[in-house]
Amino acid sequence: MSVQDEIRNQVTANPIVLYMKGTADFPQCGFSATAVQILQACGVEHFLSVNVLEDPAIRQGIKQYANWPTIPQLYVGGEFIGGSDIMREMFQTGELQKLFKGKVAV
């Protein structure tokens, strides 16, 4: 299975996926920590977090998958949402909360 196939399987098999540096319990960068905090503030209790620091192929592959150069990256219902800045903006406007409410059980 190629890295792109593995990523596609992860984002389609799980309602919410966050590709990040570190883990949800121990983020390894400020942007990843912010992304986790935003998910928690939205009431999201269960999501797949993928630590890109553990696998260089995933770290590079996820950037190609979404054509997005930075990490973290959030996927909801198989759809790429964005990084921590976009998540923050969507959270502040209430758009992110609506997205979770409409697509997944939080």
C-alpha positions as semicolon CSV with decimal commas, in nm:
position;residue;x (nm);y (nm);z (nm)
1;M;0,000;0,000;0,000
2;S;0,138;0,341;-0,093
3;V;0,160;0,629;0,153
4;Q;-0,114;0,810;-0,037
5;D;-0,339;0,503;-0,008
6;E;-0,265;0,480;0,364
7;I;-0,355;0,847;0,414
8;R;-0,671;0,810;0,203
9;N;-0,775;0,513;0,418
10;Q;-0,712;0,706;0,740
11;V;-0,912;1,012;0,638
12;T;-1,204;0,814;0,497
13;A;-1,226;0,549;0,771
14;N;-1,228;0,798;1,060
15;P;-1,475;1,085;1,107
16;I;-1,210;1,327;1,235
17;V;-0,837;1,301;1,167
18;L;-0,568;1,541;1,280
19;Y;-0,220;1,505;1,133
20;M;0,004;1,671;1,386
21;K;0,347;1,688;1,543
22;G;0,325;1,478;1,857
23;T;0,010;1,330;2,004
24;A;-0,315;1,476;2,131
25;D;-0,190;1,421;2,487
26;F;0,157;1,558;2,416
27;P;0,171;1,796;2,117
28;Q;0,525;1,870;1,996
29;C;0,460;2,216;1,851
30;G;0,244;2,514;1,933
31;F;0,033;2,486;1,619
32;S;-0,051;2,123;1,693
33;A;-0,133;2,213;2,054
34;T;-0,366;2,488;1,929
35;A;-0,541;2,245;1,692
36;V;-0,603;1,997;1,975
37;Q;-0,733;2,275;2,203
38;I;-0,974;2,391;1,934
39;L;-1,108;2,039;1,885
40;Q;-1,155;2,005;2,261
41;A;-1,329;2,345;2,276
42;C;-1,568;2,219;2,007
43;G;-1,653;1,920;2,228
44;V;-1,474;1,668;2,007
45;E;-1,369;1,384;2,234
46;H;-1,270;1,119;1,983
47;F;-1,049;1,172;1,683
48;L;-0,759;0,998;1,518
49;S;-0,436;1,186;1,572
50;V;-0,147;1,088;1,348
51;N;0,197;1,183;1,475
52;V;0,389;1,278;1,161
53;L;0,715;1,284;1,356
54;E;0,700;0,904;1,380
55;D;0,690;0,847;1,004
56;P;0,877;1,071;0,757
57;A;0,683;0,919;0,465
58;I;0,351;1,023;0,621
59;R;0,495;1,364;0,712
60;Q;0,582;1,433;0,348
61;G;0,288;1,240;0,203
62;I;0,022;1,438;0,388
63;K;0,160;1,761;0,247
64;Q;0,121;1,619;-0,103
65;Y;-0,218;1,462;-0,032
66;A;-0,388;1,794;0,041
67;N;-0,141;2,011;-0,148
68;W;-0,095;2,196;0,182
69;P;0,261;2,269;0,298
70;T;0,217;2,279;0,676
71;I;0,118;2,059;0,967
72;P;-0,120;2,023;1,149
73;Q;-0,389;1,930;0,901
74;L;-0,751;1,858;0,995
75;Y;-0,984;1,626;0,802
76;V;-1,354;1,592;0,879
77;G;-1,564;1,334;0,698
78;G;-1,277;1,270;0,457
79;E;-1,256;1,638;0,362
80;F;-0,951;1,856;0,419
81;I;-1,042;2,152;0,641
82;G;-0,711;2,328;0,698
83;G;-0,438;2,398;0,949
84;S;-0,448;2,558;1,291
85;D;-0,496;2,915;1,161
86;I;-0,796;2,815;0,952
87;M;-0,930;2,608;1,240
88;R;-0,898;2,911;1,470
89;E;-1,079;3,139;1,225
90;M;-1,356;2,884;1,170
91;F;-1,389;2,832;1,547
92;Q;-1,418;3,206;1,612
93;T;-1,698;3,240;1,357
94;G;-1,877;2,924;1,477
95;E;-1,832;2,759;1,139
96;L;-1,616;2,477;1,278
97;Q;-1,871;2,386;1,544
98;K;-2,143;2,370;1,277
99;L;-1,921;2,148;1,063
100;F;-1,878;1,897;1,344
101;K;-2,245;1,909;1,434
102;G;-2,349;1,845;1,077
103;K;-2,108;1,564;0,992
104;V;-2,002;1,372;1,301
105;A;-2,116;1,294;1,650
106;V;-1,903;1,482;1,896
